[in-house]
């Protein structure tokens, strides 16, 4: 009895084999599989009867018997077989071995298809895409969605409660130190693979050129896709398209964006604070490391080559702008439209500045004065003065080294001017501007002239310029007296 019990299905393996056998029996009994088996049996009998009169006589009843047997089918079609839970469990048990065996089978199928003539290949792939419409592809995703929806309604954290423990176990049981050690050991090997692999590509120039020729085609496909997408968008009514965009925009979680910006700002602050804490006095660690890194990078750069590349970029920029100018010359309407829009950006900046000042005016006076005072006092006047000093020293060094260079530059500029055109433009410009700014000048001129005249008056302490100022004052006095006498 015990042996019989063990043989009939006490062990799990026997149960799995019986479940798989039941699945295969049901599959064989489906009309679709029986139709295939009928065709196979006919071909088998036909091949078996070749070149033998005796076999041909026996083949007729054999073919008839197989046809009768295979025409009897089960009640379920092929999709209905897989709706049974016990069959799905059996299939899940055998799925890993089936997937493992599918690789060589798939490779053999690919090789067989590769050997077919083009017409047979087209006919074969055409059978994969039937012309008649079928609802099966459109029902798969909705069915999966309904399955997931039913699970989520019953248990909103069903998948996360099962995925997170797996991730936790994976992270807890994984020795990342070993992974790091493995990567350190593999780094040289990976670098060799990448460098030598890249070198292998360049050893076959024709193949490399063919591979690179795919890049423009890919770009053109993306451009075509973008063009068609924008074309469909422009076909939509403006109100519907705008309402769609605004509805999508409203669904963006502004709280998450704000929190993300706060976290990013906090990360930057922590990096700056940490760099100050671990660095030397007046030398944050990041500044030191950055200088060291840039110093090492500069040591590897060829200065002459960098200057040549910079010159090439400048020439390229000039070429691009010149091409745009030539295009504007060929299309005056475009140039006219651009000229009409010259003030748009400036007006926008003026309105924004006006808005900023208006907002400051609405704030309490004490707060605004305190904030402006703090902002003005934070300006580094010392460094600004040092910039002026450095520029002055540089100009003086240029003059001492080559006294005539600045004069020659200015002389060349002046000699290139059209003095007649300049005289005419400055004449009407001074008259027009003089009439326009006359009220303002009459208001501010007395204070300005009074202060300028005060500069010529000696101060309480001699700053070393009294003699020069006296000479200048006498020169102006003689000039004015000469003008009055004439």
QUIRAJO-V147969 format. One record per residue. RES is the residue in three letters. PHI is phi in degrees with one decimal (NA if undefined). Layout:
res=(RES RES)
phi=(PHI PHI)
This chain:
res=(UNK UNK UNK UNK UNK UNK UNK UNK UNK UNK UNK UNK UNK UNK UNK UNK UNK UNK UNK UNK UNK UNK UNK UNK UNK UNK UNK UNK UNK UNK UNK UNK UNK UNK UNK UNK UNK UNK UNK UNK UNK UNK UNK UNK UNK UNK UNK UNK UNK UNK UNK UNK UNK UNK UNK UNK UNK UNK UNK UNK UNK UNK UNK UNK UNK UNK UNK UNK UNK UNK UNK UNK UNK UNK UNK UNK UNK UNK UNK UNK UNK UNK UNK UNK UNK UNK UNK UNK UNK UNK UNK UNK UNK UNK UNK UNK UNK UNK UNK UNK UNK UNK UNK UNK UNK UNK UNK UNK UNK UNK UNK UNK UNK UNK UNK UNK UNK UNK UNK UNK UNK UNK UNK UNK UNK UNK UNK UNK UNK UNK UNK UNK UNK UNK UNK UNK UNK UNK UNK UNK UNK UNK UNK UNK UNK UNK UNK UNK UNK UNK UNK UNK UNK UNK UNK UNK UNK UNK UNK UNK UNK UNK UNK UNK UNK UNK UNK UNK UNK UNK UNK UNK UNK UNK UNK UNK UNK UNK UNK UNK UNK UNK UNK UNK UNK UNK UNK UNK UNK UNK UNK UNK UNK UNK UNK UNK UNK UNK UNK UNK UNK UNK UNK UNK UNK UNK UNK UNK UNK UNK UNK UNK UNK UNK UNK UNK UNK UNK UNK UNK UNK UNK UNK UNK UNK UNK UNK UNK UNK UNK UNK UNK UNK UNK UNK UNK UNK UNK UNK UNK UNK UNK UNK UNK UNK UNK UNK UNK UNK UNK UNK UNK UNK UNK UNK UNK UNK UNK UNK UNK UNK UNK UNK UNK UNK UNK UNK UNK UNK UNK UNK UNK UNK UNK UNK UNK UNK UNK UNK UNK UNK UNK UNK UNK UNK UNK UNK UNK UNK UNK UNK UNK UNK UNK UNK UNK UNK UNK UNK UNK UNK UNK UNK UNK UNK UNK UNK UNK UNK UNK UNK UNK UNK UNK UNK UNK UNK UNK UNK UNK UNK UNK UNK UNK UNK UNK UNK UNK UNK UNK UNK UNK UNK UNK UNK UNK UNK UNK UNK UNK UNK UNK UNK UNK UNK UNK UNK UNK UNK UNK UNK UNK UNK UNK UNK UNK UNK UNK UNK UNK UNK UNK UNK UNK UNK UNK UNK UNK UNK UNK UNK UNK UNK UNK UNK UNK UNK UNK UNK UNK UNK UNK UNK UNK UNK UNK UNK UNK UNK UNK UNK UNK UNK UNK UNK UNK UNK UNK UNK UNK UNK UNK UNK UNK UNK UNK UNK UNK UNK UNK UNK UNK UNK UNK UNK UNK UNK UNK UNK UNK UNK UNK UNK UNK UNK UNK UNK UNK UNK UNK UNK UNK UNK UNK UNK UNK UNK UNK UNK UNK UNK UNK UNK UNK UNK UNK UNK UNK UNK UNK UNK UNK UNK UNK UNK UNK UNK UNK UNK UNK UNK UNK UNK UNK UNK UNK UNK UNK UNK UNK UNK UNK UNK UNK UNK UNK UNK UNK UNK UNK UNK UNK UNK UNK UNK UNK)
phi=(NA -66.0 -62.8 -64.8 -66.2 -66.1 -77.8 -86.9 138.3 -74.9 -79.3 -62.1 -64.0 -64.4 -65.2 -64.9 -65.4 -66.7 -65.0 -67.0 -63.8 -62.3 -63.4 -65.2 -61.5 -64.0 -66.0 -64.0 -79.5 -75.9 -58.8 -64.6 -70.2 -65.6 -62.7 -64.1 -64.5 -63.1 -63.9 -65.1 -64.3 -63.9 -65.9 -65.5 -65.2 -63.3 -68.2 -67.5 -84.1 -64.0 60.5 -152.4 -68.3 -62.9 -66.7 -65.1 -67.8 -78.1 -71.5 -62.1 -65.9 -64.2 -62.9 -67.1 -66.5 -63.6 -63.2 -65.2 -65.6 -79.4 -76.0 -82.1 -122.2 -76.6 -86.9 -99.3 -85.1 -62.6 -62.5 -67.0 -62.4 -81.9 -81.7 -80.8 -59.1 -65.9 -72.0 -63.9 -64.5 -64.0 -65.5 -63.1 -67.9 -94.5 -59.7 -57.8 -66.9 -66.2 -64.2 -63.0 -78.7 -71.7 -59.3 -60.7 -64.3 -63.1 -63.1 -64.8 -62.9 -62.4 -63.5 -66.3 -66.1 -61.9 -80.1 -73.1 -69.5 -55.9 -63.9 -66.9 -62.6 -64.5 -63.0 -65.7 -72.2 -65.0 -67.9 -75.3 -122.9 -64.2 -69.3 -72.6 -74.8 -134.0 -88.5 -62.7 -59.4 -73.7 -93.7 -68.0 -63.7 -59.2 -65.6 -62.3 -64.6 -66.5 -62.7 -64.2 -63.5 -63.2 -66.2 -67.7 -64.9 -81.2 -147.1 -62.8 -114.0 -61.0 -71.3 -64.7 -68.6 -101.9 -80.6 -61.3 -59.8 -64.7 -64.4 -62.6 -64.5 -63.9 -67.8 -67.7 -91.5 -93.3 -90.9 -69.3 -63.6 -66.0 -62.7 -64.4 -62.7 -63.4 -65.6 -61.6 -72.0 -83.3 -58.6 -63.1 -65.9 -65.7 -61.9 -64.7 -62.5 -66.7 -68.0 -68.5 -63.7 -63.2 -64.0 -63.0 -61.9 -77.6 -76.2 -121.5 -57.1 -62.9 -68.0 -63.1 -63.7 -61.8 -65.8 -68.3 -66.8 -74.7 -62.1 -59.6 -63.5 -64.2 -63.5 -63.2 -63.5 -63.9 -64.4 -63.8 -61.9 -63.1 -62.3 -64.7 -62.9 -65.9 -62.5 -65.9 -67.4 -66.5 -76.7 -75.5 -61.5 -58.5 -67.9 -68.1 -65.0 -64.9 -62.6 -64.3 -63.0 -66.4 -64.8 -67.2 -64.8 -67.4 -79.5 -69.8 -79.7 -70.0 -64.4 -64.9 -62.8 -62.2 -65.1 -64.0 -64.6 -61.1 -64.5 -64.6 -63.1 -66.6 -62.8 -62.7 -63.6 -65.4 -62.7 -65.3 -65.9 -62.3 -63.4 -70.7 -69.6 -91.3 -92.5 -82.6 -64.1 61.6 -147.9 -58.0 -62.1 -62.3 -62.2 -63.1 -64.9 -64.7 -62.3 -63.2 -65.5 -66.5 -63.7 -68.0 -65.3 -63.6 -65.7 -93.8 -89.8 -84.2 -59.1 -61.8 -65.9 -63.9 -65.3 -63.7 -64.5 -62.0 -62.4 -65.8 -65.2 -64.4 -63.6 -63.8 -62.4 -62.8 -62.9 -64.1 -65.5 -63.2 -63.2 -66.5 -65.4 -62.1 -63.1 -65.1 -67.1 -75.6 -126.5 -59.9 -63.9 -65.9 -62.8 -64.3 -63.2 -65.7 -64.6 -67.7 -99.4 -58.6 -89.3 -63.3 -65.4 -63.8 -63.8 -64.4 -64.1 -64.6 -64.3 -65.1 -63.1 -61.1 -64.5 -60.9 -65.3 -63.4 -65.4 -64.7 -68.4 -78.8 -77.5 -58.4 -60.1 -62.7 -65.4 -64.9 -63.6 -64.6 -66.9 -66.2 -63.5 -64.0 -66.8 -69.3 -68.9 -80.4 -64.4 -90.0 -68.6 -62.9 -65.0 -62.7 -65.3 -65.9 -64.0 -62.8 -62.6 -64.5 -64.3 -64.9 -62.1 -66.0 -64.8 -64.4 -64.4 -63.3 -67.1 -68.3 -75.9 -142.7 -59.3 -95.6 -70.6 -69.8 -61.1 -64.5 -64.4 -67.3 -62.4 -62.1 -65.4 -66.3 -65.6 -83.3 -77.6 -89.5 -64.0 -68.2 -65.0 -65.2 -64.1 -65.4 -66.2 -68.3 -63.5 -71.0 -67.9 -66.7 -66.7 -65.8 -69.1 -61.0 -65.4 -74.2 -96.9 -54.3 -60.8 -69.7 -62.9 -65.2 -81.2 -96.0 -61.5 -56.7 -65.2 -67.1 -64.2 -61.3 -70.3 -66.0 -63.9 -65.6 -64.6 -81.2 -80.9 -60.6 -88.8 -65.6 -109.3 -76.7 -93.3 95.2 -117.0 -64.3 -64.8 -65.6 -69.2 -64.6 -62.0 -65.3 -64.8 -64.7 -64.0 -65.4 -65.7 -64.5 -65.4 -70.2 -63.6 -63.2 -66.9 -70.9 -67.2 -74.8)
